[in-house]
Amino acid sequence: MLRKLVQRTFDIRSGELGVSLLMQLYIFLIITTLLIVKPTVNALFLSELTSQSLPYAFLLVALVAMGSSYFYNKALKRFSLLRIITFTLIISALVFISLKVLLSLHYFSTWLLYFYYVWVAIYAVLATSQFWILANLVYNIREAKRLFGFIGAGAISGGILGGYLTNLLAPIIGNDDLMIIGAILVIGCIPLLHIIWRKRVKSLGVFRQQQRTYASNESSFKLILESKHLTYIAGIIGVGVLVAKLVDYQYSDMASKAIPDSDELASFFGFWFSTFNASSLVIQLFLTRKIVGVWGTASTLLVLPLGIGLAAILFIVFPELWVVVLLKAVDGSLKQSINKAAQELLVLPVPTEIKNKTKSFIDVVVDSVATGIAGCLLIFVVRGLDFEAYQVSILILVFISIWFFFIYKVRKTYFHSFRDNLVSFRNKSQLDKKKQKSKSVSTKATIIKVLETGEDSEILFMLNKVNDVSDKRLRSLIIKLLDHPSSEIKAAAISNLYLLDKGTAAEKVEKLIHTKDDEVVLAAMRYLLTHTDINDLQVFDSYLNHENPYISSAALLCLAIESRDNKKLALRYNLELRLEKKIEDVNLPSEDHRIEETIELIQAIGYAENPKFYSFITAHFNNKNEEVISAAIKAAGISSSAIFLNDLLDFLQKKNFREESIKALKNYGHAIIKELIFKLNFDHISSNSKQFIPEIIGGFGGQQAVDGLFKLLRNKDLVVRLEAARVLNKLKTSNTTLKFSKKSVVRLILQECKLYHKTLSAMQIQKQIFIRYEDTLTNDKDLEEYSARNSLIEILEKRLDHGLEQIFTLLGLRYQQKDIEIAYHGILSDKQDIRANAIEFLDNLLHPNLKEALLPLVENTMVMSHETDRDDLVIPTEKHCFEMLLKGKDLKIKLAVLYLIAQLEDKSYISLVKPLIIHRNKKISTFAQDALNQLEKV
């Protein structure tokens, strides 16, 4: 019971509680030790050397830290993180024991006081830094965001206990024996460290183990300078430490002047350290997770400098002890709670091998350098300018403005760090894949080379790609191709000559009219009609009644094409009568008829736009020859007649004719958009054809197409919605002038999230029941139910996949498509760390309402893929699940649910089935009737 309460209160999930408690205990012991040792050393230092020596101590801390960092980096290259942390803990324990000996002997020289003050300062940053490095290895970004607040509570609890323990036990057992307790607590961290390492770090695998070694020979300082993100992190931490030291000086100076006795001063420090940590604990347990979750990591960093700034201003106005205690309280309580959690999250997107090397440098060296700078400033302003403690607040306010600058900068780099991580996770060939034009058409020299010496297939490819042949050399080469032995190349060459001046190749092309190849003859005739000085009437007079069927058929097609915009020409040559006679000839049984004649006649009817002959096109939709069917489809599109609309939509189901059908439907133009949407909404289009409608509408382009596609985003068919969103994304990329309603997109995303949640809940309950049934199958009836459940689960899983893709496709309309694409591929990764990084990337990218709706769904999907027995997810009853799915719009899901209900033989489902008997969809009404019959038999 207590376990579940803790898990729900702090959002700790299955398998995380044990390790989290160990981590919490580890940092608890580290900080308890610190708060036992620090008040004693600080009080001793101030009593013997006074607050005037603090700036020199700060400076010495910086010098020692910078010198020791060189050896620390050497150790990182040679030894594992586990060994380094263990060694640090052992050395710390030995130093504390030596301090106990000196306290017992009452031997305090100046250099020893400085030594222990410096060691405690370095221990404070080094031990905690190593702990948070370990935490970053144990948890991924999403786990860290949830659990760092809970784990950090251990540090604050240790601060409370350590301070109060010092205050209570010092008078009883003495400060020297407290050092022994501190040493024992530090040694107690070692077995905890090894257990945590064995449980979570070692199990990560060889690759991640290798990441813990530092193959890079670059110095930590260079790595930080090369990364803007790390530079800004170092700036934030450095300025934060500098401000904290200035505050610490004010606090120590005012306190030592008010309380001259060293024992009373130690008691004062111990009490307030614990009190600050107590307030920090409350913040950590109940506010940190919520603030970081709502505000985001970077914005949360503003809390501490804002609090210190306000308190510093108050101290300038009221330079009294209670105000400086308040100032120290703000620093002490917020630094170890909200600010600490945010700072640790900042380094999570940094690659592990860089993070492990640079984080200790930032936490130790940057911290110490900042301490040294604080010392130099204090020497200058206190000794040189004779500043009072309260006047140091002016310096604090100056550095807080710098602090704000670094926070502003890190907001962007934090986001981009996750983006860069996700990019590196993706296959570069997929990420950078772009449709590029073939290198064979990239330069004029290449074109010329191919046209002169290329293979037939290469020349054809080039001629189909090259439309502008204004270059004289290209022109002459293409004219030479009119003598090429391949008919296909001749026809393609003639098509390319359309852009040349009239009459340039008229003589050569006119000779090709007599070629026995329909494609060449038609191309030649169209060229002569369009690009020569020959009169149209002369062409038709010469060729319409020509004895050569190749020529007469091509002339009839050209007449139909030309008369489309010239009705007088149609009347002049009696196009209607000629078409009628040609149809009669083609319909007569004869072995001499060529397929090409039929194809050209069908196309001529399409161009003629005479409904009288449309039945001829319709008849050839069922022709045995696929070329003829394709010609009929093309002709139907050319005519743009409503008569052919249903036939063309049906052809979308057939893969062989789909491309031709889409082209034909696009010929209808924008006017068809409303009709297509109407047919979709009222199920007048077959299921297998629906998914191609968005592509057709998108092909029209323009704002009308965008508005029509937005209507399809509300269609009941998820596949249609998904295709509509995909096409909209393409339109958005290709035309920046089109308008996309952001509010509508957000509403649609929220609707899709809601539907996804329902589907996810339904699948979860079905999986739970399905697993129970696997081991209890006894008869055929059980097998039927098992099969029905399995079918429903498969459909639901497909819908979830499509639903997630739809959500991210819609997000591409609201945000940068590349960012959304990167995040989506990260979510789909089978690696937990990559998925966690993708979610955190979205957490920083999305607006609050979208973030609140989407991220829980994605996280629950990730969890449910591994855990089918979670009790912290709200799962509906099976009846409610069926009711929810039957009220939905998905046809396949409804049919699967009705079939499953029929197998269950549970009369309580009759109330769900009965209303569907009169459903307008015949399949649903039939399945409902069958299910009802089965239930009534029970």
N, C-alpha and C positions, 0 to 999 in steps of 0.2 A: 504493500500500500504506500509506504513512504517512498519507495523507489519510483513508483509511478508518479507520485506527487512531485518529486524532484525533477523527473524527466519532463513533465508537462510544464512545470513552472519555468524551467530554464531552457526548454526546447532541446533537450538532450535525447537523441534517438537511440534505437536499439544498437547495442554493441559499443556505445561511446561512453557510458557512465563509468565503467571500471577504470579505463585509462585516464579519463578526465579527473577522477578523484585522486589518482596517483600523481598526476601533473599538479593538481591543486595542493596536495600535501608537500610535494617537492618545493614549490615556490614558497609555500607557507614556512617551511623550515629555513630556507635561505633568508627570507625577510625577517623572521623572528630573530635569527642570529644577528642580523644587521642592527636591529633595534635594541638588542641587548648590548652590543659592543659600541655602537655609534654614540649614544648619550654619554656613556662613560668617558670615551676618548675625547669627545667634544668639550664636555665639562672640564675635564682635566687640562685640556689644551688652553681653554679660555681663562681658567683660573690661574694657570701658571704663566701664560704668555700674553693674555688679554686679547681683545678683539682687534687690536692694532696689528697683530701678527697674522690675522686671517688672510689678507691679500697675498702675503708671502707664501702661505701654505697653499693657496689656490695656484700660485705660479709654480710651486714645486710639484704639485700634483700633475700639472700639464707637462713639465719637463720629464718626469719619471715615466708618465704614460707614453709619451712619444718615443722615448728611448726603448721601453719594453715592447712597444708594438712591433719593432723590427724582429725581435726574437719570437714574438707570438706568431707573426706571419710565417717565419721559417718553420715553426712547429706545425702550423696548419698544412704545410706542404708535405711534411714527413709522417705525421701521425693522424689517426682518425679522430673525429670530433669526440667520440666516446672517451678516448684516452686523455684528450686534452682537458675535457671537463672534469674527469676523475682526478687528474693531477692538480688542477686548480683548487678543487675542494680539499684535497689532502694538505696542500701548502697553506691554505687559509686556516685550517684547523691547527696546524703547527704554529702559525703566527699568533693565534689567539691563546694557545697554551703558553707561549713565551711571554705574552703580555701578562698572563696570570702570575708568572714567576716574578716579573718586575714589579707588579703591584704588591705582591707579598713582601718583597724586599724594600718597598718604598724608594725605589731608585728611579728618578725621573731627570734625565738630562735633556737639554733643549733638542738635540738631534734625534733622541728617541721619541720625544713627543711629536716632532715633525714626521718621523718614520711611520708611527702608528696612525697618525692622522691621514697621511698619504695612502697607506695600505687600506684603511677602511674605505676611503673614497674610491680606490681602484676596485676593491672587492665589491662595492655596491654596484658599480656599472658592469664589471666583468661577469660576475656570477649571474646577475639578472639577464645580461645580454646572451650569455650561453644558454640560459633556460629558454629564452624566446626563440633562439635559433632552433633549439630542439623542438619547441612547440610548432614552429613553421614546417618542420619535417614530419611531425606526427599528424598534423591536420592540413587539409587543403583549404582553399580560400573560403568556401561556403561554410565548412565546419568551423573554421577559425572565427568567422563573423558571428556564429551562434555561440561558440563555446569560450572564446577568449574572455568574455565578461565573467562567466562562471569560474574559469580557472584563475583569472586575475583577482577574484575575491579571496583566493588563498593567500596571495601576496599581502593584501590589505589586512586580512585576519592576522597574519603573522606580524604585521606592523602594530596592530592593536595589542596582541598578546605580548610581543617583545617589549614594548614601551611600558605597559602596566606591570609586567614581570620584573623589569628593572626597578621600577618605582617601589614595588612591594618587597622584593628580595634583597635589594642592595643593603638596606639597614640591618637585615637579619643575617645574611651569609657573607656580605661584603662584595665589593666589585670584583675582587680577584677570583672568587669562586664562580661568579657569573660567566667569566671567560671560559671556564671548564664546560659549563652548560652550552655555551655557544659552540665550542669545539665539537662536543658530542652531537649537537644538532646538525652541524655541517657534515660530519662523517655519516650521519643517518641518511643523507641525501644520496650517497653512493649506491646502496642497493636499490633504491627507488629508480635511479637513473638507469641502471642495468636492466631492471624489469621492464621499464617503459621502452627502452631500446629493443629488447627482445620481442616485446609484444607488437610494436607498431613500426619501428624503423627498419629492423632487420628483415621483416616480412615483406618489405616493399619490393624486393627483388634486386638482382645484380645491377641492373641499369641505374636505379636510384641510389644503390650503394656507391657506384662509381661517381655519381654526382657529388658525393660527400668528400671526394678527394679533389685536390685543386691542381688540375693539369696545367692551368694557365700560369705563365711565369710573370705576368704583369702584376705590378704592385697594386695594393688596394687603393692607394691614392689615385693612380692612373685610371683604374676601373671606374672610380667615382666620377672623375673629371670627364670620362668618355660618355657617361650616362647623365642626361639632364635630370631624369627622375631621381637618381641617387644623389646628385648634386643638391637638388632642392630638399631631399630628405635630410641630408647632412646639414643644410642651412637651417631647417626647422629645428632639428635636435640641438644644433650648436647654439642658436639664438635662445632657444628655450632654456638650455643649461645656463647660459650667461645671465639671463634674467633671473633664473632661480638662485644663482649665487649672489646676485645683487640683493635679492629679497632675503636670502639667508644671512647676509652680512647685516642688513638692517635689523633683522630679528635677533641675531646673536648680540649685536652691539647694544640694542635697547634692553635686552634681557640681562646681559652681564652687568650693565650699569645699574639696573633696578635690583638685581640679586647678586651681591658680591660673593656670598658663600658658595663654594664649589659643590658641596653636597646638596644644598637647596637648589642650586642651578641645575644639577644633574636630574634631580627630582622634577623640576619644572619642565626640562626638556623631555624627560620620559613621559610625563603626563600628557603634554601637548602633542608629542609625536603619536601617541596612542589615540588621543582624541581626534586628531586629524585623520588617522587611519580608520577610525570608527565611522566618521562621516563619509569617508571614501568608500567604505564597505557598503553602506546603504546605497550610495550612488551606483556602485558597481553592480550590486545585485538587482536593483529595481529600475535603474535608468539607463545604464550604459548600452545594453543591447537594443533598447527601444530607440535611443537617440542615434546610435550608429546606423540602425536599420532604416530609420526614417530620413535622417539628414544626409546619410552617406558618409563615407570615410573622411574625405577631404573637408567637408563643411564642419564636421565634428571637431576638427582641430582648432576651430575658431573659439571654442568655448573657453579654454584655458587663458589665452592671451586677453580676451575680453574681460574675464573675471579679474585677472591681475591688474589690468589697466585701470579698471574702475576703483579697485582697492588702493592702487598707488596714488591716484588722484585724491582719494579720501585721506590718505596718510599725509599728503602735502598740506591739506587743510587742517587736519587734526594730528599733529606729530606726537602721538601718545602710544604707550605700550599696547593697549587693547586694540588699537587700529593695526599695528604691525603684526599682532597675533592673528587678526582677521586676514591680513594680507598673506601671511604664511599659511593660514588655514585654506585659503582659496588655492594657493599653489600646491599644498600638500594633499588636499582631498581630490582635486581634479586631475592632478598629474598622474596619480597611480590608478585612476579609474578610467574616466572617459578618454582622456588624452593618451594614456598608455595603450588602450585597446586600439585607438585610431592609428597611432604610430606603428604598432606592430602589423596592422593590416596594410599599411602603406608599402611594406617591403615584400608582401606576398607575391605580387606579379613579377618580381625580379627572379631570373633564372637561379636555380638552387646553387649551382657552383659559384656564381658571382655573389649571391646573397650570403652564403656562409663565410666568404672571405671578407666582404666589405662591411657586413653588419657589425661584426666585432670591432672593426676599425672605426666605424661611425660611433658606436656606443661607447667605446673606450677612448680612442684617440681624439675624435671630434669633441666628445664630452670633456676630455681633459684639457684640450686646447682652449675650448670655450671657458673652462674654469681658470686657465692661465690668463686669458684675455681679461676676464672679470677681475682677477687679481691685479693686473697692470692698471686697469682703469681705476680700481679702488685706491691703489697707491697714488695715482695721479690726482684724483679728485679729492680724496680724503687728506692725504699728506700735502699735496701740492696746492690745491685750491681751498683746502680747509672746509670741505663740505661736511655738513651734519648728516646724520643717518637719513632723515626724512628728505633731504635734498637729492639723495641718490635716486629718488623716484623719478626725477627728470630724465636721468639716463635710462631708466626702465621704460618709460614711455617712448623714448626714441627707438629703443631696440624692439619694442612691441610693434611699431610701424614696419620695421624690417621683417619681423615675424609674419605679419599679415601678407607682405609681398611674397614671401616664399610659399605660404599656404595657397595663395592665389595661383601661383605658377604650378604647384604640384597637383592641383585639381586636373589640369590638362594632361600632364605627364602620367598620372595614375591611370587615367582612362586609356591613353595611348599605349601604356605598357601592357595592359591586358589585350589590347588589339594586336600588338606586335607578337605577343605570346601565341595567340590563336592563329595568326598568320603562319608562324613557324611550325605550329602543330600540323597545319594542313599540308597536303601534297602541293608543292609549288606548281607542278604542272597543271593541277586543277585550279589553283587560285589564279594563276597568271594566264590561264587558257583564254585566248582571244581568237576570234575568227579573223584570220589574216588573209589577205589576198595572196594568191599563189605567187611565188617568186618569179614564175614564168611571165607574169604580166606587170612586174614591178618597174621595168625600165623599157624604153623604146628600143634600145639595142637588143634586148632579149626577144622582144616581139619580132623584130626583123630577122633575127637568127632562126627563130622557130618557123616563120613563114617561108624562109628560104630553104632550110635543110631539115625541118622537123618531120616526124612520122605523121601519118594521116590523122591519128587520134590527137596528137599535139596541135596540129594545124587547126582542126575542128574546135578544140578547146579554146585556142587563141582567138579564132574568128568569132566565137560566141561571147568572148569577154571584151573584145575591142569594138567599141561603138564609134569612136571619134578617129577618123582616118584622114584628117586634114593635112597631115604630113605628106609631102609629095612622094617620098620614097615608099611609105606604106601604101599609098594609093596605087603606085605602079606595081607593087608586089601583089596586091589583091586582084588587080586586073589580070595579072599573069595567071592567077589561080583559076580564072575562067576556063583555062585550057587544061586544068588538072583532070586526070582520068576519073577521080571519084565524084559521083553525082552529088553526094552530101556536101563535099567541099565547094563544088560549083554553086550550089544553092546558098550556102552560107556566105560565100564571097559576094554574090549578087545582093544579098541582104545588107552586107556591109557597105555596098556602093550607094545605098540610098542617100547618104550624106554628101555625096559628091555633086559637083555641078552638073546641070542638065546636059545630057548628050555626051558626057565624057567617055562612056563605054557603050553607047547605044548600039553601035554596029555589031560588036561582039555579043552583046546580050540578045539582040534580035535573032541572031543565028541560033541561039540556044533554045528559042521557042520550038524548034523542030526536034529537040532531043526527046527521046522516048523515056522520060522520067518525069512523073507528075510534079515532084517537088521542085525540080529545076525549071520546068515549064511555067509553073505558077509564080515562082520567084521572078522569072524573066518578064513575064507579062505584067506583073505588078510594078516592076521597075520601069518598064516602057510607059505604062499609064501615068506614073507619078513623076518620073524624072527625065522625060525626053520632050522634044518639041512636036512629036507625033500627035495628031489630034485624037482625042478619045474616040470619036465616032469612027475614025479610020481604023483604029485597033479593033473595035467591036465588029465593024463591017467585015473586016478581014478574017477574024478568028471565031466568031460565034457559030458560024455554020461550016466551019472547016471540017474536012473529011477525016482529019486526024483526031481521034477521040481525046488524046492527051491535050490537044490545043483547045478543042471546043469545050471540054469540061472545065479547064482552067479559065477560059474566057467567061463562062457562065458564072463561075465563082467570083471573078473580078467584077463582072457587071453587078452582081448582088452587093458586093462591098462598096463599089463606087456609087450605086444608086441609093445607098442607105441615107446619104445626105443630099441626094439629087433625085427627087421623085420623077422629074421630067425625063431623066435618062431611063428610068424603069419603064415609063410609058413609051418612050421612043422605041425601045427594043422589046417591048411587051414581055417583061421579065416574068410576070405571073404565068403567061401561056407557056413560055419556055420551060419554066420549072415544072409545070403540070405535065408537059410532054416528056421531059427528062425522067420524071418519076415513073411514068408509064413504061418507058424504055427499060429502066432499071428493074422494074417489077416483073417484066417479061422474063420467063425462064430462058436463059441463054448461057452457053459456056464462054462466050466472048466477053461477058461483063467482068470488069476489073473491080477489085475492092476499092481501089483508089478513086474510081468514078463515083461510087456510092458515098465515100467519105467526103469528096468535094461537093457533091449534091447536098448532103446533110448540112455542111457548113454554109452553103449558099442559101439554104432555107433559113438558117439561123440569122444570117445577115439581112435577108429580105424582110424579116419581121412580118410575115403574112400568116396569121393564125390558120388559114385554110390548109396549110401544108404541115402544121405542127404534128399531126398524127404520124407523119412519116418519121419524124425524129423520135417520137415516143415508141414507135414500133421497133426501132433499132436499139432501144435500151436493152432489149432481150436478144440481140444478135449473138451468134456463136463466136464471132470474131471480136477480140478485145479492142482492136484498133478502131473498128466501126463503133463500138460502144463508147470509147473515149471521144470519138468525133461527135457522136450524138450528145454526149454530156457537154462538150465544148460549145456545140451549136445552141444547146438550151441556154447556156450562160450568155452567149452572144445575143440571143433574142431577148433576154431578161423578162421573159413572160412568166406570169404567176402560175400558168398551167404546169410548168415543169418543176415548180418549187419543191413539192413533196417528193418527186422522184429524185431530184438532186440531193435532198436531205437523206434519203434512204441509201444513196450510193456512198455516203460517208461511212457506212458500216463496212464497206468492202475495201480492203486494203489496196487492191490493184487500181481502183478508180478514185481513191480518196483525194489524192493531190489534184486530179483533174476536176473533181467535184467542188473542192474548195475554191479553185480558181474560177470556176463557172459561177458559183454563188457570189463571189466578190464582184463579178461584173454587174450585179444588180444594183450596187451602190448603196448609199445611206438610206434610201427609201425602204430597204428591206429590214432594217434594224428592228423597227416596231413589230413587224410581222414575226420575226424570229423569236423575239422576247415573248410575244403572246403565245406562240406555239410551245415554247419551253415551259412557260408557267402553267399551261393547261395540258401538259403531257401529250402534245400532238407530234412529238419527235421521239423516235425510238431511243432507248437507253444507250445503245452503242454509238449513236450519232451525236448525242447531246454535248459530249465533251469537246467537239470541234467547233461548236457555234461561237464561243468567244474568239477563237482565232480568226474566224470569218469576219466578225464585227470589227475586230481590231485591225483587220486588213484595210478597212475603209479609211482609217486614220481620222484625224480631226477631233474636235470637241464632241461632236455627235456620237462618235464611237466611244469616247471616254464615258459620256453620260449613260450610254446603253450598257456598257460593261459594269458600271456601278450598280445598275439595276440587277444585273446577273449576280452580283455579290450577295444579293438577298435571296437567290434561288434556293429551293429546298434541296437540290442535289449538290452534295459537297464537291464532287468532281467538277461540276460546272463552275462553282464558286472558285475553286482552286485554279482552274484554267483562266477564268476571267481575271483573277488577281495577277497571274503570270503575264498575261497579255498587257494588262495595265502597267506593270513594271517595265515591259519593253517599250511601251509608248512613252512612259515618263523619261526613259533614258534617251530615246531617239528625238523627242520633241519637247524642249524645255518651255515652250510657250503654252502648252496645254495646262488647264486648271484641274487640280485634284483637291477635292474638299478634305482638309485634314480632320475636321470634326466628324465628317461621315466615316472616314477611315478608322478613327478611334472608336466610334460607336460599333462599327463592324468587328473590330478586333475584340472588343469586350463581349460582343455576342458570341463570337467564335470561342472565346475562352470559356464562357458559360456552357456552351454546348460540349466543349472538350471535357469540362469537369463532369458533366452528366455521363458522358460516354466512359470516362475513366472510372467512375464509381460503378457503373453497370458492369464493366469488364472485371473489376475487382471481385464483385460478389459472384460472378459466374466462374471465375477462376478458383475461388475458394470452394464452391460446390463441386466443380469439376474434379479438383484434386481428391476430394472425399470419395467421389464415385469411382475413381480409378481402381481402387482396391476392393470394391464391393459389387462388381458386375457378376450377376448370377444367371440371367436369362436374356432372351432376345429383346424383350421390352426394355430392359435396362440398357442394352447396347444401343437401341434406337434413341433413347433419351441422351445417352452419352454422346452419340454422334451428333444429335441436334445441338447440344450444348457446345460441342467442339466447333461446329459450323458458326454458331453465333459469336463465339469468342474470336474466331478467325476474322469475321466481318468487322467486329468491334476493334480489333487490333489494326486492321487496315484503315478504318475510319480515324483511329487515333493518329496513325502515321500521316494520313492526309490532312487531318485537322491541325496537327502541329505545323506541317508545311504551309497550310493556308494562313495560319496566324503569322508566321514569319514572312510569308510573301506579302501580306497586308502591311506588316511593319516596314517592308521595303518601300511602300508608298508614303510612309510617314517620316522615315529617317533615310540616311544614306544607305543605298542598296548594298554597297560593298561591306559596310559594317554589319548589316543584318545577315548577309551571306556568311561572313566569317563566324558570327555568333551561332548561326544555325548549324554549320558544319561542326563547330565545337560541341554543341548540344548532342549531336548524333554520334560523337566519338564513343568508342567502347572503353576509353580510359577515364577514370573518375576525376583525375586532376584536370584534364582538359575540359570536361563538362563543367566542373566547378568554376574554372576560369571563365568559361563562356557565360555562365549565369552571373558572375560578378561583373563581367563586362556589360551585360544587359542591365544590371542593377545601376550602373553608372550612366548608362545611355538613356534609359526609358524615363518618361515622365511618371510621377507618382501613381496616377490612377492605372496606367498600363502595367507598371511594375508590380503593383499590389495584386492585379488580376492574373498576370502571366507567371511570375516567378514561382509562386507556390505550386502551380500546375506542373511546371517543368521539374521542380525538385521532387514532387510526389511521384511523378512518372519515373524518375531515376530511381527512387527508393523502391517503388512497387515492382520494378523489374528485377529486384534482388530479394525483396521481402513480400511475401503474400499474406503474412499473418499480422501485419501491423494493426494495433488497436487504437492508434491515435489519429487514424483517418476516419472520416464520417462515411460509412458505407450504408446505403439504404437496404431495406428488405427486398427480397426477390420480387414480390408483387409490386412494390413501388417502383422497382427497377423496370419491370415489364410495362407498367403504366406510363412511365416516363419515356420509354423507347417507342411505344405505340403512339404517343402524342407527338412524337417527332416527325420530321419530314422525309427521313431516309427510307426509301422503298425496300431495299435489300434487308435492312435491319428489321423492319416491320414483318416482312415475310419470314425471316429466320425466327423471330419471337413467336409468331403465330404457329409455326411448325413445332417449336419446342413446347408451347402450351398444349398442343394437341397430344404430345407424348407424355405429358405430366399427369393427365387424367385427374385434375384437381378442379372440382366444381366452383371453387371460389374465384376462378378466373373467367367464369361465364360473363360476368359484368364487364370485363375488359374486351371480350371478343364480340359480343352482340352488336354494339354500335358500328362495327366495321363491316358487317354483312352488307350494308347498303352503301359502302364506299364507292366513289366514282371510278376508282381504279379496279379493273376486273380481277387482276391477280390478287389484290388485297382482299376483295370481297369473297373470292373463291377460297383462299387460304383460311379466312375467318369462318366461312361456312363449314369447311372440313374440320376445323378445330372445335367449333361448337357441336358438331355431330359427335365427335369423339368424347367430349366432356359430358354430353347428355346421356351417353351410353353407360357411364359410370354409375 
